[in-house]
Amino acid sequence: MSPVNPANPADRNPANPSNSTPPVNPANASNSADADKSKLSQAVQAQFSRQAARYEQSPVHARGEDLAWAVEAANLTGVERVLDVGTGTGHTAFAMAPHCRSVMGLDLTARMIVSAASLADEKELANVQFVVSDGASMPFPDAYFDVVTTRLAAHHFADPEAVATEMARVLRPGGRLVFVDHVAPPNSSLDSFINRIDWLRDSSHVREWTVKEWIDRFAANGVDLAVHREYALPLDFRWWIEQAATPEDRMAQLIQMFGSADEEAKRTFHIQLDDLGLPVAFALQSVVLAGNKRG
């Protein structure tokens, strides 16, 4: 399977019901190219281009139990067109594929999409396709998809308002939206702590927002979300920094921050230290949100 090329008419024939690729809006495609010029978007592309191979086999992304929760929250019946935003190497798209008509995976980073398309071929999933595009300006018509998902990607969105607006725009009225990501606690000091931690580990990290901020953001675009499940995402410290190829100077700062964390931070993020006071493991506060577009 090769990634979809929005410029190729053969990849976008809405008149052919056997072709699951949505038609493309050329105006949005050009806006996507402009959005790619932002520094944050470039940082995301650079980071995930380097680390794409790691994400193909990442246990958190490929086998996390939240994959099943996301499928559950989507309420699929087998006839839906699904869009997965920030698909990475495609694991959420693959989980949805057996339960719906078709899945389109979208990601800003071309190297991730190449990996996703290769994995789809290995899995012999004929109803999954991928496209390289910015989630803040997607090349799809209004109300095209029945279900829109995003999983473990939103903390990298350079313009979360624009992405939320676009996700709502391409979702049909009454359609289902499923959001999965780690989030910041409502406590401002804990918010600052975890966002600093994640940025030190990976400079393409933009922000963990609170659950309320995401619910309000989508509500402003006509999508009413509610908490489907809250959970702690456990992470091995060594694996976590190796996954992002964290530089040594930043790793030293992370070790210092975990080691000196106050009791509230240790409880909230389940921080485990060894006998020398070095971080062994911790957990990110995470959520599955789900709901429907009004209308």
DRENZAMAR-15183 format. One line per field, with one value per residue (C-alpha): x, y, z. Coordinates in nm, 4 decimals, padded with zeros to 6 digits. Each point is the difference from the previous one (the first is absolute). Layout:
# residues N
px <- c(X  ...)
py <- c(Y  ...)
pz <- c(Z  ...)
# end
This chain:
# residues 295
px <- c(00.0000  00.1318  -00.1062  -00.2834  00.1069  -00.2676  00.1210  -00.0664  -00.3594  00.0292  00.0316  -00.3212  -00.3027  -00.3146  -00.2205  00.1326  -00.1530  00.2674  00.2675  00.0100  00.2364  -00.1768  00.0059  00.2565  -00.0531  00.2969  -00.0403  00.0473  00.2950  00.1781  -00.0778  00.1576  00.3242  00.0019  -00.0587  00.3020  00.2258  -00.0558  00.2892  -00.2054  -00.1213  00.3559  00.1151  -00.2711  00.0914  00.3717  -00.0524  -00.2365  00.1946  00.2942  -00.2047  -00.2543  00.1535  -00.0247  -00.3714  -00.0711  00.0632  -00.0630  -00.2025  -00.1756  -00.1153  -00.0360  -00.1437  -00.1306  -00.3284  -00.1414  -00.0177  -00.2894  -00.1587  00.0205  -00.1699  -00.2637  -00.0641  -00.0364  -00.3197  00.0830  -00.2560  00.2019  -00.1229  00.1900  00.2649  00.2603  00.2718  00.2933  00.1827  00.3651  00.0018  00.3770  00.0895  -00.3671  -00.0746  -00.3346  -00.1048  00.0868  -00.2081  -00.3028  00.0308  -00.1665  -00.3062  -00.0813  -00.0320  00.3247  00.2672  00.2074  00.3081  00.1400  00.3349  00.2273  00.3170  00.0576  00.2407  -00.2689  -00.2498  00.2470  00.0387  -00.3785  -00.0627  00.2632  -00.1526  -00.3465  00.1377  00.1508  -00.3345  -00.1849  -00.2462  -00.1670  -00.2308  00.2714  00.1689  00.2290  00.0676  00.2665  -00.1700  -00.0207  -00.2937  -00.0469  -00.0981  -00.1268  -00.0629  -00.3484  -00.3513  -00.2347  -00.1925  00.1744  00.0851  -00.2297  00.2656  00.3094  00.2658  00.3294  00.2178  00.3219  00.0630  -00.1791  00.2820  00.2038  -00.2613  00.1593  -00.3441  -00.2492  -00.2871  00.0427  00.0242  -00.3145  -00.1808  00.1113  -00.0903  -00.3486  -00.0301  00.0691  -00.2275  -00.3613  -00.2792  -00.0759  00.3401  00.2253  00.3267  00.2480  00.2940  00.2775  00.3031  00.1857  -00.1161  00.1034  -00.1589  -00.2114  00.2554  00.2268  00.3218  -00.0553  -00.0890  00.3304  00.1925  -00.1241  00.0213  00.3576  00.0784  -00.1450  00.1680  00.3409  -00.0431  -00.1119  00.0221  -00.2756  -00.2437  -00.2372  -00.2267  -00.2071  -00.3307  -00.2566  -00.3090  -00.2164  00.2040  -00.0511  -00.3702  -00.0506  00.2055  -00.2112  -00.3268  00.0785  00.0024  -00.3283  00.1317  -00.1114  00.2563  -00.0154  00.2507  -00.0230  00.2916  00.2768  00.3175  00.3666  00.2369  00.2969  00.3422  00.3433  00.2359  00.2865  -00.2265  -00.1736  00.3182  00.1437  -00.3210  00.0549  00.3813  00.0173  00.3361  00.2190  -00.0258  -00.3790  00.0068  00.2030  -00.2658  -00.2737  00.1792  00.0341  -00.3682  -00.1283  00.2378  -00.1000  -00.3740  -00.2228  -00.2315  -00.3049  00.1784  00.1294  -00.3525  -00.1645  00.2465  00.0811  00.3717  00.2233  00.3636  00.2720  00.2214  00.2248  -00.2908  00.0034  -00.3292  -00.1169  -00.3590  -00.2917  -00.3444  -00.1718  -00.3577  -00.1976  -00.3538  -00.2338  -00.2582  -00.2896  -00.3101  -00.2022  -00.0217  -00.3169  -00.2524)
py <- c(00.0000  00.3456  00.3212  00.1949  00.2872  00.2729  00.1382  -00.3288  -00.0272  -00.3786  00.0244  00.1992  -00.1141  00.0773  -00.1282  -00.3516  -00.1550  -00.2695  00.2665  00.0996  00.2948  00.3316  00.2823  00.2689  00.3733  00.1658  00.3202  -00.1857  -00.1889  00.3275  00.1270  -00.3186  00.0807  00.3468  -00.1448  -00.2307  00.3058  00.0579  -00.0816  -00.2306  -00.2011  -00.0287  -00.1228  -00.2668  -00.1161  -00.0113  -00.1963  -00.2585  -00.0401  -00.1078  -00.2251  -00.1578  -00.3473  00.0056  00.0796  -00.2957  -00.2355  00.2297  -00.1984  00.3173  00.0856  -00.3435  -00.2011  00.2420  -00.1042  00.3398  -00.1252  -00.2257  00.2845  00.2281  -00.2608  -00.0517  00.3746  00.0338  -00.2123  -00.1444  -00.2090  -00.0920  00.2675  00.3087  00.2073  00.0740  00.2651  -00.0343  00.3304  -00.0146  -00.3674  -00.0419  -00.3494  -00.0919  -00.2064  00.1649  -00.0279  -00.3706  -00.0528  00.1698  -00.1698  -00.3374  00.1773  00.2598  00.0585  00.1940  00.1909  00.2960  00.0683  00.3544  00.1181  00.2998  -00.2118  -00.1793  -00.2531  -00.1134  -00.0427  -00.2101  -00.2278  -00.0134  -00.0958  -00.2735  -00.1419  00.0043  -00.2078  -00.2477  -00.0275  -00.0325  00.2726  00.1011  00.2632  00.2256  00.2878  00.2814  00.3594  00.2531  00.3207  00.2462  -00.0634  00.3761  00.0190  -00.3330  -00.0734  -00.1483  00.1320  00.1045  -00.2755  -00.2805  -00.2383  -00.1916  -00.0345  00.2112  -00.1162  00.1200  -00.1990  00.0940  00.2857  00.3113  00.1131  00.0560  00.2167  00.3379  00.1587  -00.2043  00.2407  -00.0383  -00.3793  -00.0204  00.2221  -00.2184  -00.3245  00.1375  00.1347  -00.3315  -00.1936  -00.0392  00.1278  -00.2757  -00.1554  -00.1319  00.1531  -00.1937  00.1730  -00.1825  00.1697  00.0709  00.3181  00.2552  -00.0002  00.3065  00.0910  00.2667  -00.1152  -00.3603  00.1281  00.1895  -00.2992  -00.2539  00.2362  00.0874  -00.3717  -00.0838  00.2943  -00.0900  -00.3550  00.1099  00.3600  -00.0629  -00.0274  00.2974  -00.0389  -00.2399  00.1791  -00.0713  -00.2109  00.3111  00.1901  -00.2756  -00.0380  00.3766  00.0178  -00.2609  00.1354  00.3342  -00.1897  -00.1808  -00.3311  -00.1000  -00.2262  -00.1801  -00.2102  -00.3607  -00.1188  00.1505  -00.1976  00.0212  -00.0830  -00.1843  00.0687  -00.1467  00.2967  -00.1529  -00.1105  00.3384  00.2016  -00.2494  00.0204  00.3741  -00.0144  00.2610  00.1852  -00.0588  00.3554  -00.0173  -00.3488  00.1386  00.2666  -00.2643  -00.2109  00.3063  00.0934  -00.3493  -00.0393  00.3313  -00.0258  00.0818  -00.2564  00.1200  -00.0401  -00.3431  -00.1149  00.1553  -00.1400  -00.3237  00.0840  -00.2910  00.0574  -00.2566  -00.0161  00.2680  00.2348  -00.0518  -00.0242  -00.3498  00.0516  00.2413  00.0421  00.2674  00.1004  -00.0978  00.0090  -00.1413  00.2612  -00.0826  00.1689  00.1107  00.3013  00.1988  00.0113)
pz <- c(00.0000  -00.0905  00.1743  -00.1640  -00.2241  00.0169  -00.3335  -00.1784  -00.1269  00.0072  00.3778  00.0437  -00.1978  00.2028  -00.2814  00.0444  00.3153  00.0045  00.0446  00.3675  -00.0516  00.0684  -00.2538  00.0709  00.0347  -00.1795  00.2006  00.3272  -00.1464  -00.0715  00.3506  00.1359  -00.1802  00.1617  00.3477  -00.0444  00.0102  00.3711  00.2275  00.2176  -00.2965  -00.1274  00.3415  00.0006  -00.3496  00.0804  00.3212  -00.1435  -00.3214  00.2150  00.2270  -00.2389  00.0213  00.3804  -00.0183  -00.2284  00.2922  00.2968  00.2576  00.1177  -00.3525  -00.1600  00.2889  00.2612  00.1609  -00.0919  -00.3604  00.0996  00.1975  -00.3041  -00.2203  00.2676  00.0255  -00.3778  -00.0022  -00.3427  -00.1881  -00.3097  -00.2423  00.1177  -00.1711  00.2689  00.0091  00.2411  00.0548  00.1033  -00.0939  00.0328  -00.1149  -00.0218  00.3093  00.0771  -00.3641  00.0057  00.3141  -00.1595  -00.3394  00.0769  00.1394  -00.2693  -00.3731  -00.0473  00.1904  -00.1119  00.2114  -00.0132  00.1314  -00.0489  -00.0242  -00.3301  00.1524  00.2449  -00.2842  -00.1986  00.3033  00.0500  -00.3622  00.0207  00.3187  -00.1603  -00.2875  00.2461  00.1778  -00.3342  00.0930  -00.3231  00.1484  00.1483  -00.1799  00.1098  -00.0953  00.0998  00.1138  00.2866  00.2315  00.0257  -00.3679  -00.1294  -00.3692  00.0453  -00.0607  00.2781  00.1814  -00.1910  00.2853  00.2349  00.2711  00.0700  00.2452  00.1391  00.2395  00.1828  -00.2425  00.1225  00.2303  -00.3199  -00.1749  -00.0707  -00.0448  00.2039  -00.0632  -00.3751  00.0245  00.2145  -00.2486  -00.2909  00.1750  00.0621  -00.3548  -00.1737  00.2397  -00.1108  00.2268  00.2482  -00.0663  00.2759  00.1209  00.2156  00.1673  00.1891  00.1529  00.3191  00.1675  00.2596  00.3455  00.0868  00.2695  -00.1534  00.1671  -00.1103  -00.3473  -00.0149  00.1326  -00.2541  -00.2961  00.0912  00.0326  -00.3400  -00.1726  00.1435  -00.1240  -00.3496  -00.1202  -00.2567  00.2917  -00.0097  00.3017  00.2043  00.0394  00.2699  -00.0623  00.0380  -00.2572  -00.2584  00.0759  -00.0289  -00.3196  -00.1766  00.1457  -00.1638  -00.3303  00.0547  00.1383  00.3495  00.1651  00.3330  00.1894  -00.1188  00.2132  00.2125  00.0586  00.0924  -00.2856  00.1600  -00.1498  00.0612  00.0308  -00.1977  -00.2857  -00.0004  -00.0533  -00.2505  -00.2042  -00.0457  -00.0195  00.2757  00.0072  00.3040  00.1337  -00.0038  00.1517  00.2902  00.0575  -00.0099  00.2595  00.2217  -00.0366  00.0749  00.2923  00.1581  -00.0707  00.2960  00.1551  -00.1918  -00.3335  00.1015  00.0859  -00.3049  -00.2509  00.1844  00.0022  00.1014  00.0956  00.0640  00.3092  -00.1465  -00.0621  -00.3773  -00.1918  -00.0901  -00.1126  00.0103  -00.1555  -00.2051  00.0784  -00.3102  -00.1290  -00.2642  -00.0989  -00.2299  -00.1282  -00.2990  -00.2269  00.0409  -00.2810)
# end
